[in-house]
Amino acid sequence: MKILLVYPKYPDTFWSFKYALKFISKKASLPPLGLLTIAAMLPQEWEKKLIDINVNPLKDKDLLWADYVFISAMSIQKESVKTVISRCKALGVKIVAGGPLFTSIPEEFEGDVDHFVLDEAEITLQPFLDDLKKGQAKHLYTSQQRADIRDTPLPLWELADLKKYASMNIQYSRGCPFDCEFCNITVLYGRVPRTKEKEQIVAEMENLYLQGWRGGIFFVDDNFIGNKAKLKKEVLPAITEWMEKRKHPFALSTEVSINLSDDEELIHMMVQAGFDTVFIGIETPNEESLAECSKLQNRNRDLIACVKKIQRSGLEVQAGFIVGFDKDPASIFERLIAFIQESGIATAMVGLLNAPHGTKLYNRLNKEGRLLNASSGDNTDFSINFKPMMSHEKLISGYRKVVHTIYSPKHYYARVKKFLKEYKPARERTLHFKFSHLKAALRSSVRLGIIGKERFYYWKLFFWSLFRRPRLFPLAITLTIYGFHFRKIFKRQMPGLR
């Protein structure tokens, strides 16, 4: 059996880092971890090939080679998915589809997909494979049962060309203990975090190390600290021991909730294990809006103080923010700008509220007759799929002002400098460039320091960081490149953005 695993095109978005990747000659941020894990679940004797369209083109000869095309995607990849499916149908290649997009809205692809293997593959894939072997494969495989991810195999990394990616990824847990109204994570994976064992995580890191990887690893968990006790007792000590043994070959990052700031021991253990960046869903400084969306873990706390505590402890905070809540006051846009600037959060993703299919927000708005269409999956593309309480014109105008302000060179570079002044990495970074760092620095000095309109701010930060925080100089250059990418992304919708 010949299986072609296809990962659809990821559009140019805030998190695609398309324009930043060019500085380091990489094709994509992350490899398709889900498909590589699925590949490991398939019979060993089957021939398998991966085409990540973000890295390599999908050719007709690849499709014609395959007995089956396995495709997985997130909502934001829907347009590329449709293109892949139409090509498969035109060539008569059978399609097996799974992953978050198809699990959320299988009805949109009814009649186009031969076999749906939905929900968690650890549960639904084997019955499909058994039926396929007997020549009796059904159209739909689904289950409400939650998988025990202690049984999840190591991804088949050998199918991917690791050199074309900026970072690698590992999944430690699924599920989140919180239940925010707009989030579909608990719909897909539940509220009880399910975790792998420490031996699995160490094995995954060792596997990547033996593949020759040296660089960043992103733990893709939606809330890495969902089970704090296990992290402290087992997982983080095991990661720390392995990292020390291997002389710290990886820089680790993940997603957490703001209550990390309440646990100094956990922060310290994460930093010791090699984590240097965390993404946090802050959403809004408005208490009423936090209550509205059930973001209870963010309420009744000084959010800026929490962010600064985490950053001063050695973890850079990246954050998500949302406007468009029913309870948002007219002043929310100015308040959000002030919050982001004061926090020193350089990578601040501000998006419009949208209601993903199946979420509590989706169901509430549907009952209220306010839903307009399906969410695009990209909350920074100036689209909103429901009727907001604030006038649409006022909301879009305010959102435009927030983005225009925080990613203008003046405000962005000021924020980066504030962060670098306050950031205290536990293990002092040394100023020895890898070749990719040197190449990125040289390219940034030309693209941003000579050609770019931000050149005045670029050189001020360049020399300030070089002489005042030299050990953080590579990070400073990285953040200037991130800022370039963010401005390019928003400039498509906002021609006036410099």
N, C-alpha and C positions, 0 to 999 in steps of 0.2 A: 504494500500500500504506500502511495506517495502522497504526503501531506504538505501543503503549502500554507504556512501561517502568515497572514497578512495583517499588518498594523496600518490603519489609514492615516492620511495626512492630518497633521495637527495644524490648524490655522494660525496665522500670525496674531498672537495675543500677548497679554502682559507676561504670562508665565512661559511662553515659548522661547523667550530670550533669543529670538532669531537674529536680531541685529548685534547682540552681544557675542553670540557664538562665532561670528565672523572674525572677531579679534583673536580668537584662539584656534581658528581653523577646525571647528567642530561642526557636525551636521545637525545634531539634536541634543537636547538637554539630558534625556533619560531614555534607556532602552525599554521595550514593552515587556515589563516584568510578568504581567499576566500570561501572555502568550508563551513566554519562555518556560513558565511553570507548567502550563498546559502541555507543552511539548514533552516535558519530563513525565507526564502521566500517560502518554501514549505508548503503545507497545514498542519495545526497544528495537524490534526488527524492522519497523516501518522506516521508510526514508522520510526525512523531515528537512524542510528548508524554510527560513524566515526571510520575508521581505518587509522591512520597515520602510514605508514610502517616504518617511521623513529623512531617510538616509540614502536609500537606493530607489530608482524607478521600478515600478511594477510593469514588466513586459509581458506581452501575450504569450511568449514561449514559456514563461514561468507558470502562467495559468494553465496552459495546455499540457505541461509536464505533470500536473497534479491530478490525483483521483478526487481529492476533496480540498477545498479551500476553507481553512478555519479563520474566521475573522472576529476580532474583539475590538470594542471601542467605547469611548466615553461620549457623552451627549455632544460635546463641542466638535466632535469629529463626524457628525452626521452627514454633512455634504459629501465628504470624501467617501464615506461608507456607501452612499447611494451610487457613486461613480464606480466603485469596485464591484458592487453587486451587479450593476448593469453590464459591466465587462464580462463578469463570470457567466451571466445568463446568455450573452451573445455568443460566447464560446462553448456553451453547454457544460460548464464545470459546476459540480454540485457544491453548495455552500452550507457550512456549519457555523452558526452564529451564537455568540454568547458575550458576557461582560455587561457592564452597567447600562449602556445604551439600550441593548436589546432586552435586558431584564426589565427596564423601566417602561419601555413602550414597544413591545413586540408587535402590536397591532399595526404599527406604521410600516412594517416590513413583511406583513402577511402576503403570501403569494409570490414573494421574491426569494425567500430563504427556504432551502430544502429541510434543514433540521435546526431547531432552536434548542440549545443546551444552556439553560438559563440558571439564575441564582448562583450557588457556589459549586464550582466544578468538582470539588472533592466529593460532592454528593451526586451530582447529575451526570458527570461525564462517563463513569464506568457503566451504568445501565445502557447508555447510548452505544458504547463500544461493544458491549455484550450483544446487543441487538444487531448491530452492524455486522458482527462476525457471523451471526445466524442468518443474515440477509433480511432482517425484519426491523430495520431501524424506523422508529416512529418520527413524526413531525415535531413533537414537543416533549421536552424533558424539563421538569420543573420540580422544586421542592421547597417547602417552608422550613425544613430542618436546617439547623446551623451546623456548619462543618467543624470538626475538630482539627484545627490547623497544625496540631502536632504531627498529623499524618501527611502534611504537605511536603512534597519532595523538593530537593534542590533544583533551581531553575537550570535549564540547559544553556548555560552561557556560551558554550562553544558555537551555538548557532548565530550569535551576534558578533559584529565587528566592533569590539569595545573601543577601539581607537577613535571611532567616529562620534563618540558621546562625551559630553562634558562631565557627567557624573554617573555613578551606578546606583542601584536601588535595592533595598531589602524590605520585606514586610515582617514585622514582629507580631503585630496584633490586628484584629478586626473588631469593629464595634466601638461605641463611645458611650460612657455613662450619662452624658448629658443629652438633652432632647430639644435642641433649638428648633423653633417652628419652621424655619426656612430650609433646614438641612435634610438631605436625603440619606445620610450615612446610616442613621438608625433604621430607616426603612429597608435599606439593602442588607445591613449587617447586624442590626440589633443593638441593644443598650448594655449588654453584658460583654465587656472586652474579653475576647478569646485570644490566648497568647501561645506562641511557640515556646519550646524549652530553650534554656541557655545553650545547650549543646547544639541545637539547630542553628542558632544565630552565629555561634562561633564557627560552625561548619560552613555557613554561607559566606562569612568573611574570609575564611581560609580558602574557600573555593575561588573567590574573586582574586585573592592575593596570588594564588597559584596560576590563575589565568593571566597574570602579569599586571593587574590593575594597581595603580597607585594614584590616589586622588580622593575626590569626594564620594561619599555614600549617603544617600538620602533614605532615611527610614520612612516609608510611605504611609505609616499609620496615621489615621485621622486624629488620634489622640494618643501619643506615645505613652503618656503617664496615666492612662486609664486604670491601670493596676499598679499603684505605687509600691505596694508591699513586695510584689514579685520582682519589680525592677531593682529595688534596693537590696533585697536579700540574695538574689540569684543572678539576674541578667547583667546589670551594670558591673558588678565585680568580675564576672566572666569576660565581658568585653574589655574591661580595663587590663586584666591579666593578659589577654591575647594581644592587645595593642602594645603593651610594654614588651612582650616577647618578640613581636615583629617590628619593634622600633617605630611605632606610630605611622604606618603607611597611609592611613585614611584620615580625612576630616569629615566628621559626622554631622548630620543635620536632620531635623524632624519637625513634626507638628505637635504642639502641646496646647493645653488650656492655661488661662491666666493664673489659675490657682497654683501653678508651679512656683510662683513668687512667694507662696506661703511656706514653702518647704526648703529651707536653706541647705539641709543635708542632701536632698535630692538634686538640687542645682549643682552642688559641689561634686556629687558623684557623677553627674552627666558630664561636667567639664573634665573631670579626671579621666573619664572613659574616652574622651576625644571629641565630644560634641562642641561645636562652636557657633551654631546657628539654630534658632527655633522660629517657626512660624506660629503666630497666635491670632486667633479670631477675636479681635477687640470689638469690631462692628461699629460702635457708636459711643460717644461720651454722654449721650442723653439717657438718663435713668428710666424714663417712661418708655422709651423705645426698647431698652433692654428687657424691661418687664413684659412688654407686648410680645416679643419674640421668644420669651422663656429662656433668655440667656442669663440664667440665675447666677452662674459662677462669676459673672462680670459685675454684678450689682453690689452696691454698698461698699465700694473700695475706691481708693485713689489709683486709677488706672495708670496714670503717668508715673507715679511713684513705683508701682509694680514693675513697669517696663524698665525703668532706670535701675532698679534693684537687680533685675535679671542681667541687664547689660553690664553693670559694674561687677557682676559675679563671673563674667567671662562668656556669656552667650549673647550673640547679636540677635536682636529681635526683628524679624520681619512680621508684618501684620496685615490683616484684612479689615476693611471698613466698608460699611454699607449705608447708603442714603435711600430714602423712599419708604421708611416705616410710616404707618398711620399716625404715630405719635410724634413724628419729627416736627419741631417748631420751625418757623421761618428762619430762625437764627442758626439752624443746624450747620449750614455750610461754613459760616465764619468760625463757629465753634470747632468744627472738624479741622479746618486749616490750622487754627491755633494749637489744637491738641497735637496734631502730627508734627508741627514745627517744634513744639516744646519737648516732645518725647524723644526727638532725635532718631526716629525710625526712618531710615533711608528708603528701604523697600516697603512702601505703603501702598497696597493695592486697594484703591477705592472703587467700589462698584455700585451699580443700581440694584436694588432689591428685585429679585425675580423669584417665581414660585415653581420649583422643579416638580415634575409629575410625582404624585404619591405622597408628598410632604403634608404636614399638618397645615402649612400655609396654603398650599394648593387646594386642599379640601375646604378650608375656611372661605377662601376667596371664591371658590366654585359655588358654595352655598349662598354667598352674598351676591352672586351674579356679576362678579368683577373680573373674572378671567377673560383674557383676550385671545391668547394663542399659546403655543408651546414655548418654553424657555429655549433660548439659543444655546445655553450652556456657557456663554461668555458674558459675565455681568459687567464687563468694561466696554462693551460695544455700543453703549448708549441706547440699548433696547430694554423695554420693560414689558412683561407679559400680562399685566393686569392694570386696572384703573386705580391710580393712587389717590389718596385723600387730598394731598397737595395737588394743585393744578399741574398737569403734565408739563406745560411750558415753564412754570416756575421751578419744577424739579429738575428738568434737563438744564435749564439755565444755571441753577445753583450747582449742579454736578459739574457742569462745564467749568465753572469758576474754580471749584475745588481742584480739579485736575490741572487746569491751566496754571494755577498758583503753585501747587506743591511740586510740579515738575518743571517749572521755569528754572533756568540755571541759577538765578539768584537764590531762590528758596531751597532748591535741591542741594546745592553745594553748601549752603549754610547748615542744612540738616546733617549732611555727611560730616562736616567738621565738628558739629556738636556731638555726634555719636563717637567719633574718633577720640575726642577729648575725654569722654566719660567711659569708654569701653576699656575694660581691664581683663584681657585674656590671661588665663591662669598660667599657661605655659608660654613664656615670651616667644613671640615669633621672631625668627632670625631673617636677616636680609640677604638670603641667598636665593636668587631667582632660578627657577626651572626655566628651560628654554621657552616653554609656553608663556610664562610670566614675562620674560624679556620681550618676546614677540608682541604680546598684548600691550606692554608699556610703550614700545616703539610705535605701534600702530595707533594707540590712543593719543600719543603726543602729536602725531600728524593729523589724525582725523578730528580730534577734539581740541588740540592745542594750537593748530594752525588753520585748518579749514573751518572748524566749528564756530558758531556764533557765541558759544560758551567759553571761548579760549581764555578770556580774562579770569573767569572763575576757576577754570581748569588749572592754570599755572599757579594761581594763588594757593590752591589746595595741594598741588604737586610739590611745591617747594616747602610749604608749611609742614606737610606730612613727612617729607624727606628729611628735614632737619629737626622737627619737633617730636615726631612719632615714627622714627625710621623703621622700627620693627613692624609697624602697621602699614608701611608704604605699599606693599602688594595689595592689601585690602583696600586702601584708598583708591588705587588705580582700578581695581575691580568695580568699585562702586561708581566711579565716573563712567565706566563702560555701561553698567546697568542703567544709569541715568539716561545715557544716549539711547539705549533701547526703549526705555519707557517713553521718552519724548517722541521717538519715531512711531511707536504704536498709537499714541494718542493724537499725534499730528494728522493721522489719516482722517479722523473724525473732526479734528479741530485745526484747520489750516493756519490759524493765527498763532498757534503755539510755536515759540522759537525753538 
